[in-house]
Structure formats: C-alpha cells, structure tokens
Amino acid sequence: MNVESSHSGFLYTAEQVRRIDRAAIEHCGIAGTELMRRAAAAAFDALRRRWPQARRIVLLAGYGNNGGDAFMLGRLALEAGLTVDAVALSPDSTGDAQLARAQFITAGGQVRVAAAATALPDADVCVDGLFGIGLARPIEGIAAMLVDRLNAHTGRVLALDLPSGLDADSGTRSGPCVRADLTLSFVGWKRGLFTADANDVCGVRELSALELPARAFEGIDADARLLDGSIDRLLPRRNANVNKSSFGHVLVLGGEEGFGGAVRLAGEAALRCGAGLVSVATRREHVMALNAARPELMARGIDDAIALEPLLARASVIAAGPGLGQHDWGRGLLAAAFTTGKTMVVDADALNLLAQAPQPMSGSAVLTPHPGEAARLLACDVASVQRDRFAAVRELAARYAAVVVLKGAGSLVADPAGRVAVCPWGNPGMASAGMGDVLTGVIAALLAQGLDAWDAARLGVALHARAGDIAGADAPRGLVAGDLLPVLRRLANGVVG
C-alpha cells in the first residue's frame, strides 16, 4: 500500500472529502479544473508506473467530475503517444468535466456514447471514471452493462478515487461494482476503501493528496484512523530485571463439553504474546488434554461459580467466552466474572449471553464480536450491521461502555468516545474456526502487560491480522488458527516476517 502526505493514516467520509474539496477551491484559491488536472496527472503517473508496457487505454467516463478526471488522463495519454478510446455515459458532461472532455477531443480523442450494443475495445488498461464518491444508489441501466463488460474485460483496471459501485462510506456494494487492479484515491482515503466489500474490488490502493495545503483540511477531523506499522511501538521492550508476575495473569474462562480446543487456543495465544501467567478454567474433562498438550497453561476443572472464585481473585485479566456455551454452567461462570469489575476480554458465547441480558461493562473491557454476534448485541440483523459497520461498532462501544472490535474484512476498533481504527491487514483464510479464540488471547495478553483497552485492542487486531497474512502467505485456503501462534510470538517481539 503506497500512501502520501501527512494525512495518509486518516480516513474520511464522502461528505468530509467534499468539504475539503470546497475549502481547496474557496479558501486556497485552487480552481476545480486545477484539482482535476492534478488528479489526472497522478492517475496517469500511477498507470505508467504500474503498467509501463501499456500502449492502449480505454476510458469509461461518467458525466461528472470522475469522468472529467478520466478525460484529462486520456489527454495526457494521447500526448504521450498512447492509443486512447473513450466510452461515455452521456453526450455531455457537467461543470468542469465538460471542459476536460473538450480538451480530450481537441487533443485528438474520440468519444463514443454508450449504448446497449457497446462493446469495450481491446486495451491494456481500462480506466474506471464512471462514478465518484457521490453515488448513493445501485448502478443501473447502461452503466451497469458497462460495469459488467469491464469486469469481463481482459485488460487491467485503474479505478479513479474508488471503484464505481462501491459505497465510499460503508465499503459495501449493493449492485454491480467495478473490480479494480489499482485504486487511486484522491485528496484523502475514503473510509469505505478498507472494510466490508472493499478488499474484493479495490486491488492495490494508492493515495494522492493532490498537493493540497494543510489549510484545506483545517476544521475537518478525520472520521477514523488506519492502523499502520507504528502501532508496534505500543508494546515496549522488556527490562531484564523482571519475573513472570511482571506481565500479568490471564484467566481464560470457557470450554464447555466438547470445546476444549477453544480455551487452549486462547490460552496459548496469551502465552505467545507475552502474558506472564495463564490459567484456564474449564470443564474437568478437558484438563488432562490441556496439561498434556500445553503444560504451561494452568488448567483447572471448574464445576460452578463458587469453585471459580479463587481463580478470579488471582487473575489480573479475564478472557471470557471461548467455547463457553450458553447453558447454566457458562452463564454462572460469566456472571461471577462480571461481578469482579476486573479488566476483561469478552468473546464468543460470552457475547451471546451478554446479548440476552445487556449491561454496560463495569470495568475496562474489550468486546470482540463478529457480525452475527454484533447483530445480537444490537438487537438487529447481520445485514444492518454490515450495511454500516462504522455506525454499528460505534453504537456497540457506546451502548456497552467498552472498546469493541467488530471483526470481519477490515476489522474495526471503536471506543465509547467514538474513535475508530481500521485494520488494513488480514485475508480470507482467517475465516476459519478458532481464529477469534486466538484474537481473544492476544488482546488479553496485551492487557495483562499494561496496555489500556484501546491500545490493546488496536495492537491485538494488528498482530493477529498480520500473523494471519504471514502464516497464510500465498496459500490462505486451509489456514488454521494454530498456524498463527509461532508467528505471533515473533511479531510480539518485533520480528517481522
């Protein structure tokens, strides 16, 4: 991922980007046509860097500024001696885009207006300039036909600002959507480029801030932040004069009958990420296997909440939920954990039990729901959560007075104050059993080592996702949760790769 400017970690809504555009024009004296020229120059430069052998270009141009960017790019391509074909949605363009269209024609370009029978010419690279950030409806009609034909085309695809059909704010697609090989975002990152459907359609993502001055961004606070490698600095190097008690005591609570693997994964992840001590409170039938497979875990068979009390007293962090179940045993243990007011990570069945009896967390807590669990916590359906993941994670954090990790493609981390961080790492191979249990252990270990809930959740999500990428490499299908454990140890020690 190539980023530019001091704003490279900031994620904006579509409305915020429009405000920055207006400020650049009205307060910084940069004409709209100049912004378009800069966008086209940045896009043509990206095209030439990415595909230096490209000789034939096809432009797909909408009627607005996104189409204007494409026409200006086309003029630059013509001046460079490339062959350019242009297919437009309408006979005319609007505003500054009409001037860009005229300049393209003056430079020798020809424009065909799309019709039902329009076939896309052969090309090395197709430029998607159909729709920009303003699209708030599914693509229909001739435009939908062009998107389908573009997706079936053999040439590479460069999307200007974002792939047409992708919602700039939510990262969802409700109809036809361009699948790009490279997406060049202008001015600032749109928050929808990093979550939900975005990973399936954006390809490589690059940013051009169009050389805008800082004044254009004044008074506009980014809606979210993108996690980057600097997150690793949250976990300091260890002093030599320490002992196991220096790094906290995690208690993993779970493992109903038949689910002993869940607590083992969570417990081992906590150990691999640096917790000094890890205890496991589980069903008696799992203790022997846990002791044999991972003797470093202090496994105890627990029959009820009374037997759990000594373990709760010794723990500094409680990781509740992996394989916990929703029967009386799990319900009783979770209720006892909640009464302690201790720092907690709440996952899996603990979240489902919380949804049945909602209450704000009484101490520092991190909740880690997937979309289904989030829907139950919010008393809505999964589609509503996925339709606006940013709104959902903020509502969860406010309602439960906790830091919340909304897992999925482009995991989001939110706190009760409304801050949101977005994870750019992870892969489809991580959609497998036990991955959430590992994340629970990672975050619990970071909490045990002294990080607050916000930092532990952000760093935990980053370590977990990057471990998945390294372990999955170029073969993510078949990745299992245990594959992450040795990688996590290296990442938690600052060893990358």
Summary of the structure (lengths in Angstrom):
residues: 497
radius of gyration: 25.6
end to end distance: 16.9
largest distance: 83.5
contacts: 1872
relative contact order: 0.10
helix: 44%
strand: 16%
